[in-house]
Amino acid sequence: MRRGLMLAGLLGWLVQTGFAQVTFVKGRLIDFEKSPSLIHVKEVTYPGLQLADWRSEILVDETGDFSWEVGELKSTTLFELVAPPWSWMVMIRPDEQAELHLAPGRRIPQRLLGSPGISTWLGMHPTASLDSLMRSLSRANDLRAESLVLRAAGVGLQGRDSLTEVLDSVNVAFERQWQTSMEQTAGTVERDILWQMKLIAARNAGRPQLHMDSLWNESPFASASRPWEELLKSPGGFGSWQVVFGNWWQGDEVDWSKINDAIFLADRDSLAASMGSRWENASVSMLAAAWLDKALLAPDAYTKLVWETIPFPRPFFEAYEALMADRQKGRSGAWVGDIPWTLPNGELGSIKEQCRQPWTVMLLVKNGSATARREREMFNQIAESMNRRDVCWVVLSLDVDEDEWRETLSGRRTLDETLGWVGNSPRVMEQLGAVVIPQIIVLDEEGKLSGRDMPLPSLGLEARLLKFLPKD
């Protein structure tokens, strides 16, 4: 009897605390010339704001297989997987059963980070239905664009009517497919994404604002049972709001003079009234969403002042703070902190250990880049020519593996060259604002990124540094 009561109490506690079991995902890297040994993981915390936090890496074996311990999930969660230059956005369900395959993208990457790769699932996964709907959306958009081109070109009515019939057929097919997906989907996150697609389809079809508002009221987002803290963190939640209410600051009714007065008075009601009639009776959460949207897409002095003076609910303020913090990464003035690296002798070190000088000037290189090799020679010449005692000159290698790192080491002309290897780490790239190879990065006395768009050695680095650095 007593044991039964204890078990019932435990089950009740698990339900109340939202118990979730540890999720494991099996996967494989395919079609890689050389399979990465690590996949870096970001958990997307605010999908609509494109914000994510780093998590533990995934180890990949020599055959390209991996077993990923995702952790405890209470619901379907969005992750970004990164193996520079490729990245994949994937949805993981609690107790995921499908197997994940990751492949490089079809286009040649132009940047160190963010080139979209191709992800596929073996087994049942909601991605299949969502991808199919997305293709239907793209097909409808292509037809609309074709219709506009024909109209502009003065093509006869018969051709335009025929295309309109095809477009109508695609729209009907999308609606039918959407309804089937909704009936087959039980997950809240998946249904949120489906609703976002429906709203996007309506907007692309040129539906009037009254129709869009009606759809919003039909959606689960307008329900009083859906707290905004949940909507901000749901893929499809805040994004759906943006489809219906976004870009409000471009409206004719917006009175910036009155907005300025409302900021000065810290008056939220006056702020709403000055944004246009649509916002006069809006809830404080809708108002906060409006200014979060502006902070994301069109930040300016007004936006900053609004967030500093107008009291908004904490979930919105936390999202805004996260957005501002993310914006500082890799930008001038951002504190980089200590960066661990491997030294030429194989030992582990860091920037702070190797660079005692106040200023650090780094050249980012990778083996296989002829441009980086040439710039490295000139970089070392500039370091010798300037002979600054207050500058640590660093050649920082972003080589993918140890074999590539050894090749970079073989190009070392003198032991005086400070050389470090951080690997193909997206975290370091993000910290430094690394975009391409080769690239110059400057850190000031406080370890902050300093100077913008520093030229390469062959393009005037020495002249820029002579003006930029303190007088020696």
C-alpha positions in Angstrom: 0.0 0.0 0.0 2.7 2.4 1.0 4.8 1.5 -2.0 1.8 2.1 -4.2 1.3 5.5 -2.8 5.0 6.4 -3.2 4.9 5.2 -6.9 1.7 7.3 -7.5 3.4 10.3 -5.9 6.5 9.8 -8.1 4.4 9.5 -11.3 2.5 12.7 -10.3 5.8 14.5 -9.7 7.1 13.4 -13.1 4.0 14.7 -14.9 4.1 18.0 -13.1 7.8 18.6 -13.7 7.5 17.7 -17.4 9.7 14.6 -17.2 11.5 13.8 -20.4 13.8 10.9 -21.3 17.2 11.1 -22.9 17.0 11.0 -26.7 19.6 9.3 -28.9 19.9 9.8 -32.7 21.8 7.5 -35.0 23.2 9.1 -38.2 25.7 9.0 -41.0 27.7 11.5 -43.0 27.5 10.7 -46.7 29.0 11.9 -49.9 32.0 13.6 -48.2 35.4 13.4 -49.8 36.8 13.4 -46.3 34.4 12.9 -43.4 34.7 15.4 -40.5 35.5 13.8 -37.2 33.3 16.2 -35.3 29.8 17.7 -35.8 29.2 20.9 -33.7 25.8 21.3 -32.3 23.6 24.3 -31.6 20.2 24.1 -30.0 18.0 26.8 -31.5 16.5 28.8 -28.6 14.6 31.5 -30.5 13.9 30.2 -34.0 12.2 33.4 -35.2 15.2 35.4 -34.1 17.7 32.8 -35.5 19.4 32.5 -32.1 21.0 29.3 -30.8 23.3 28.1 -28.0 26.3 25.7 -28.4 25.9 22.2 -27.1 28.3 19.2 -26.8 29.8 18.0 -30.1 29.0 14.8 -31.9 31.8 12.3 -32.5 31.9 10.8 -35.9 33.8 7.5 -36.5 36.0 6.7 -39.5 33.1 5.3 -41.5 31.1 8.5 -41.1 28.6 7.0 -38.6 27.6 8.7 -35.4 25.4 8.2 -32.3 24.2 11.5 -30.9 23.1 11.8 -27.3 20.8 14.7 -27.7 19.7 14.9 -24.0 16.3 15.3 -22.5 13.6 16.6 -24.8 10.1 17.6 -23.7 9.0 18.3 -27.3 10.3 18.4 -30.8 13.3 20.7 -30.8 15.2 22.4 -33.6 19.0 22.0 -33.8 21.7 23.4 -36.1 24.4 20.9 -36.9 27.7 22.4 -38.1 30.7 20.9 -39.9 32.2 24.0 -41.5 31.5 25.1 -44.1 28.3 23.1 -44.0 25.3 23.4 -41.7 22.0 21.5 -41.3 18.8 22.5 -39.6 17.1 19.4 -38.2 14.1 18.7 -36.0 14.5 16.1 -33.3 11.6 14.4 -31.5 11.7 12.9 -28.1 12.7 9.2 -28.5 13.6 9.9 -32.2 13.3 6.6 -34.2 14.4 7.8 -37.7 18.0 7.8 -38.8 19.6 11.0 -39.9 21.9 11.3 -43.0 23.9 14.5 -43.6 25.5 15.4 -47.0 27.3 18.5 -48.4 25.2 21.1 -50.2 25.0 21.2 -54.0 26.6 24.7 -54.3 30.3 25.5 -53.8 30.6 27.3 -50.4 31.7 30.9 -50.5 32.1 31.4 -46.7 33.7 29.6 -43.8 30.3 29.0 -42.1 26.6 28.7 -42.9 26.5 27.0 -46.3 23.3 24.8 -46.3 23.9 21.1 -46.5 21.4 18.4 -47.3 19.7 16.4 -44.6 17.5 13.3 -45.1 15.8 10.9 -42.7 15.5 7.1 -43.0 12.2 6.2 -41.5 9.0 8.1 -40.6 9.8 11.8 -39.8 7.6 14.9 -40.1 10.3 16.6 -42.2 9.1 14.6 -45.2 5.6 16.1 -45.0 6.9 19.6 -44.3 9.4 19.4 -47.2 6.6 18.3 -49.6 4.5 21.3 -48.5 7.4 23.6 -49.0 7.9 22.4 -52.5 4.2 23.1 -53.2 4.7 26.6 -51.8 7.7 27.1 -54.1 5.8 25.8 -57.1 3.0 28.3 -56.4 5.5 31.2 -56.0 7.1 30.3 -59.3 3.8 30.3 -61.1 2.9 33.7 -59.7 6.2 35.1 -60.8 5.6 33.7 -64.3 2.1 35.1 -64.4 3.4 38.6 -63.5 6.1 38.3 -66.2 3.5 37.4 -68.8 1.3 40.3 -67.8 4.2 42.7 -68.0 5.1 41.4 -71.4 1.5 41.9 -72.7 0.8 38.2 -73.4 -2.7 37.5 -74.5 -5.6 36.7 -72.1 -5.7 33.0 -73.1 -2.1 32.4 -72.0 -2.6 34.2 -68.7 -5.9 32.5 -68.0 -4.3 29.1 -68.6 -1.6 29.9 -66.1 -4.2 31.1 -63.6 -6.0 27.8 -63.9 -2.8 25.9 -63.1 -2.1 28.2 -60.2 -5.6 27.7 -58.8 -5.1 24.0 -59.1 -1.8 24.2 -57.2 -3.4 26.3 -54.4 -6.2 23.7 -54.0 -3.7 20.9 -53.9 -1.7 22.8 -51.3 -4.8 23.3 -49.1 -5.7 19.6 -49.4 -2.1 18.5 -48.6 -2.0 20.9 -45.7 -5.2 19.6 -44.2 -4.0 16.0 -44.5 -0.7 16.9 -42.8 -2.6 18.6 -39.9 -4.8 15.5 -39.4 -1.7 13.2 -39.3 0.4 15.4 -37.1 0.0 15.5 -33.3 3.1 17.4 -32.3 2.6 21.1 -31.3 5.8 22.2 -32.9 5.0 20.5 -36.2 1.5 22.0 -36.3 3.0 25.4 -35.6 5.2 25.1 -38.6 2.3 23.9 -40.7 0.3 27.0 -39.7 3.2 29.2 -40.6 3.2 27.7 -44.1 -0.5 28.3 -44.4 -0.1 31.9 -43.4 2.9 32.3 -45.9 0.8 30.8 -48.7 -2.1 33.2 -48.0 0.2 36.2 -47.9 2.0 35.2 -51.1 -1.4 34.8 -52.7 -2.1 38.5 -52.0 -4.9 37.9 -49.4 -6.1 41.1 -47.8 -5.2 42.0 -44.2 -8.7 41.2 -42.9 -8.2 37.6 -44.3 -4.8 37.4 -42.7 -6.2 38.6 -39.4 -8.9 36.0 -39.6 -6.4 33.2 -40.2 -4.4 34.4 -37.3 -7.5 34.2 -35.0 -8.1 30.6 -36.3 -4.6 29.6 -35.6 -3.4 28.1 -32.3 -1.2 31.2 -31.8 -4.2 33.4 -30.9 -5.3 31.0 -28.1 -5.1 32.3 -24.6 -3.6 28.9 -23.6 -0.5 29.6 -25.6 1.9 31.7 -23.5 4.2 34.0 -25.5 7.2 32.5 -23.8 6.3 29.3 -25.7 5.6 31.1 -29.0 8.9 32.9 -29.0 10.7 29.5 -28.7 8.6 27.5 -31.1 9.6 27.1 -34.7 6.7 28.7 -36.5 5.4 30.7 -33.5 7.0 34.1 -33.7 7.6 33.5 -37.4 3.9 33.2 -38.0 3.3 36.5 -36.1 5.8 38.2 -38.4 3.9 37.0 -41.5 0.7 38.6 -40.3 1.9 41.7 -38.3 5.5 42.2 -39.4 7.0 45.4 -41.0 4.4 47.5 -39.2 6.9 50.5 -39.1 6.5 50.9 -42.9 2.8 51.8 -42.5 1.5 55.3 -43.3 -0.1 55.8 -39.9 3.2 55.5 -38.0 4.0 58.9 -36.3 7.7 59.0 -35.4 7.4 62.3 -33.7 4.7 60.9 -31.3 6.8 57.8 -30.8 9.6 60.0 -29.7 7.3 61.8 -27.2 6.0 58.4 -25.9 9.6 57.3 -25.3 10.4 60.5 -23.4 7.4 60.0 -21.2 7.9 56.2 -21.0 4.2 55.9 -21.8 3.3 52.5 -23.3 -0.3 53.5 -24.3 1.0 56.6 -26.1 3.5 54.5 -27.9 0.8 52.1 -29.1 -1.4 55.0 -30.4 1.5 56.5 -32.3 2.2 53.2 -34.1 -1.2 53.4 -36.0 -4.8 52.4 -35.4 -4.0 48.7 -35.6 -2.0 48.9 -32.4 -4.2 51.2 -30.2 -6.0 48.3 -28.5 -3.2 45.8 -28.8 -2.2 43.8 -25.8 1.2 44.6 -24.2 2.5 41.2 -25.6 1.5 42.2 -29.1 3.2 45.5 -28.7 6.4 43.9 -27.4 6.3 41.5 -30.3 6.1 44.4 -32.7 9.2 46.1 -31.2 11.1 42.8 -31.1 10.4 42.4 -34.8 11.7 45.8 -35.4 14.8 45.1 -33.3 15.4 42.1 -35.5 14.8 43.6 -39.0 15.1 47.4 -38.7 17.0 48.3 -35.5 17.6 52.0 -35.0 17.9 54.6 -32.2 14.1 54.6 -31.6 14.2 50.8 -31.2 17.0 50.9 -28.6 15.3 53.7 -26.6 11.9 51.9 -26.6 13.5 48.8 -25.1 15.3 51.0 -22.5 12.3 52.9 -21.4 9.1 50.9 -22.0 8.3 48.0 -19.6 7.7 44.9 -21.6 7.0 41.4 -20.3 10.1 39.4 -19.2 10.0 36.7 -22.0 10.2 39.5 -24.6 12.9 41.3 -22.8 15.0 38.1 -22.4 14.6 37.5 -26.1 15.7 41.0 -26.9 18.7 40.7 -24.7 19.7 37.5 -26.3 19.4 39.1 -29.7 21.6 42.0 -28.7 24.2 39.7 -27.2 24.3 37.6 -30.4 24.7 40.7 -32.5 27.9 41.5 -30.7 29.6 38.2 -31.6 32.4 38.7 -34.0 31.9 42.5 -34.2 34.2 45.3 -33.4 34.2 45.8 -29.6 33.2 42.2 -28.8 35.3 40.6 -26.1 36.9 37.5 -27.5 38.3 35.9 -24.4 41.0 33.3 -24.3 41.2 31.0 -27.3 42.8 27.5 -26.7 45.0 26.3 -29.5 47.6 23.6 -30.4 51.2 24.8 -30.5 53.7 23.6 -33.2 55.3 21.2 -30.6 51.9 19.5 -30.1 51.2 21.0 -26.7 48.1 22.8 -25.8 48.3 26.6 -25.3 46.2 29.7 -25.7 46.4 33.3 -26.9 46.8 34.6 -23.4 49.7 32.3 -22.7 51.5 33.0 -26.0 50.7 36.7 -26.4 51.8 38.9 -23.5 51.7 42.0 -25.6 48.8 44.4 -25.4 47.8 44.1 -29.0 47.3 41.0 -31.1 47.3 40.9 -34.9 46.2 37.6 -36.5 46.3 36.2 -40.0 43.8 33.4 -40.4 45.0 30.7 -42.8 44.2 27.2 -44.0 46.4 24.7 -45.9 45.5 24.5 -49.6 44.9 28.2 -50.0 47.5 29.7 -52.3 46.3 33.2 -51.4 46.7 32.4 -47.7 50.3 31.2 -48.3 51.3 34.4 -50.2 49.6 36.6 -47.5 51.4 34.7 -44.8 54.8 35.6 -46.3 53.9 39.2 -46.5 52.4 39.2 -43.0 55.7 38.0 -41.5 57.6 40.7 -43.5 55.3 43.4 -42.1 55.8 42.0 -38.5 59.6 42.2 -39.0 59.4 45.6 -40.7 57.2 47.2 -38.0 59.0 45.6 -35.1 56.3 46.6 -32.6 57.0 45.5 -29.1 53.4 46.0 -28.1 52.0 43.6 -30.9 51.8 39.9 -30.9 51.8 38.7 -34.5 50.0 35.4 -34.9 49.3 33.0 -37.8 46.2 31.2 -36.8 45.4 27.9 -38.6 41.8 26.7 -39.1 43.0 23.5 -40.7 40.4 20.7 -40.6 42.7 17.9 -39.3 46.2 17.2 -38.1 47.5 16.2 -41.6 46.5 19.6 -42.9 48.0 21.3 -39.8 51.3 19.6 -40.5 51.3 21.0 -44.0 50.7 24.5 -42.6 53.6 23.9 -40.2 55.9 22.9 -43.0 55.6 26.5 -44.3 57.1 28.0 -41.2 60.2 29.9 -42.3 61.4 30.8 -38.8 60.9 29.8 -35.2 60.0 33.4 -34.4 56.7 33.0 -36.2 53.9 32.5 -33.6 51.7 29.8 -35.0 48.6 28.2 -33.5 46.0 25.7 -34.6 42.3 25.9 -33.5 41.0 23.4 -36.0 37.9 23.8 -38.1 36.0 25.2 -35.0 32.8 27.2 -35.7 32.9 28.5 -32.2 36.2 30.2 -32.7 35.1 31.4 -36.1 32.0 33.0 -34.5 34.1 34.5 -31.7 36.5 36.1 -34.1 34.0 37.1 -36.8 35.9 34.9 -39.3 34.3 34.9 -42.7 36.9 33.9 -45.3 40.4 32.7 -45.6 42.7 34.5 -45.5 41.5 37.3 -43.1 43.1 39.7 -40.6 41.8 39.9 -37.0 43.0 42.5 -34.5 42.5 42.3 -30.7 43.1 45.4 -28.5 44.5 45.7 -25.0 41.3 44.4 -23.5 41.1 41.4 -25.7 38.3 42.9 -27.8 37.9 42.8 -31.6 39.2 46.1 -32.9 39.1 47.7 -36.3 36.8 46.8 -39.1 37.6 45.2 -42.4 41.3 45.2 -41.9 43.0 44.8 -45.3 45.2 41.8 -46.1 49.0 42.3 -46.1 49.1 42.7 -49.9 46.3 45.3 -49.8 47.7 47.8 -47.4 47.7 46.2 -43.9 50.9 47.9 -42.8 49.7 51.4 -43.8 46.4 50.8 -41.9 48.2 49.5 -38.8 50.5 52.5 -38.7 47.5 54.8 -38.5 45.4 52.5 -36.3 47.8 51.3 -33.6 48.9 53.6 -30.8 52.1 55.5 -31.4 55.0 53.2 -30.5 
